[in-house]
Structure formats: structure tokens, C-alpha cells
Amino acid sequence: MAEGKKKILLVEDDVFIRDIYETKLSQENFEVVMAENGIDALKKLENFVPDIVLLDIVMPYMDGMDFLKEFKKNENWKNIPIIMLSNLSDKERVTEAMKQGVNDYLIKSHFTPSEVVEKINALLQ
């Protein structure tokens, strides 16, 4: 593993979006670990502690909100920043995510991968 690389856990069930972000984040010198849903993400966290989590909401098996609740219960992870990256823009959803402790909530269609990387870098500074 390369020294000094920031680690990202990307939790996203859409293969197309996952590929775009994996490519972009790798180009930006991040180490990316991907998970397809919340259950998968919790498994990955057993062996990988990210510097930041990019989290979708709508996923099979365990959605982003349920993952978030589990994630925040763990003392070792509670200070890791989380960016919600979703197509859901209803105010209730955004408010609920913020209450659960996400650091930012981005609507996928409103942000390019480059803009998302800027948000990630701002949170990691």
C-alpha cells in the first residue's frame, strides 16, 4: 500500500457510478475500496479504516441510512467524515442524514466527480 494516500470507502450499488468515481478518485491519488451496499461496507470496514466515506442512500440489502446508524455506533469510526452522494434530494432525507451525522450531502446530478473530489479534499484538510 502506498504511503500517504488517503483512503476512501465508496459505498454505491450502481456499477456505472462506482466505476466513474473509482477512476476519478484513483487519478486523484486516493486509495479506493468499494462496497455495493451497507452490509458489504460493514464487512470491508473489518479490515480497512478509511479517511472518509462516500455513501449512497438507495441500495439493496442495507441502505445508506441504515449503514450510517451502524457506522456511527462504532467508537473507532465515529470521527470519520461521511459524504452522502445520492439522487434523493427531498428535504426530509437530507435533514435526516445531517441529523445522523453526515458531513455533507451532495445530489449526484448536481456535482461532477471533480467537484466531489474538491469536497472530499476540503473535508480531509
Buried (B, 14 or more C-beta within 10 A) or exposed (E): EEEEBBBBBBBBBBEEBBEBBBEBBEEBEBBBBBBBBBBBBBEBBEEEEBBBBBBBBBBEEBBBBBBBEBBBEEEEBEEBBBBBBBEBEEEEBBEBBEEBBBBBBBEBEEBEBEEBBEBBEEBEE
